[in-house]
Amino acid sequence: MQYTYKILLHKEPEGGYTVSVPALPGCITYGEDIDEAMIMAKDAVELYIEELHSRGESIPRCFL
């Protein structure tokens, strides 16, 4: 199954970007640049969904 979530990119003063996924509480990651941040966000969402699935918890709705 494929999921699509909005992400928030926050440029850090010391460099790089923090990424959060509002629909997935606690799903936060970091990348040195926007491209890396996007890759890390995808990985973080996949791991988050896998963990919810393994616990038998519901998967939050996707938001476009």
N, C-alpha and C positions, 0 to 999 in steps of 0.2 A: 504494500500500500504506500502511496506517496502523500506526503504532508507538505503544506505550504504555510509558513508563519511569517508575520511581520517581525523584523528585527530592528533594534535601535543601535546605531553606531555612535559612540562618544569618543571624540578625539581627545586623547590624554595630553596634558601640558608637557610631560616628559617624552612624548612621542608614542606612536602606536594608537590603537583603537580598542576600546572595550566594547563588547557586543553583548546585548541582553535580548531575551525573547520574552516580551510581556505576557504572552499566553502560557508560558511555561515557567512558573515561579522558581527562581534559583538557577535558571539556565543562563549562565554568564560565561563568556570566554574572552580571549584577547588575541590580537594579531598585530604584528609590527607595521603592516600597511593594510590598505583596504582589501586587497586581494587575499592576503593571508587571513584577515579577520573574517571574510566571507567563507573561506574554506573551514576555518575553525568553528564558525557558527553552524555550518551544515553538519559537521562532525558532532558538535555538542547536542544539537537537536536529535540526531539519530541515536546517540547514546541515551539521552533523556527518555525518548520514546521506547527504546529497548528495555530500559529499567522499569518504566511504568508497566509495560507488557509483561515482563517477568514477574512482577508483583501482582498481576491480575487487576491492576487499576485502570480506570478509564483514561482514554487518550483525549486531551482537550481538543476542541474543535479547531480546525484550521481557519486562519483569517487571511483574506487576500487584500 
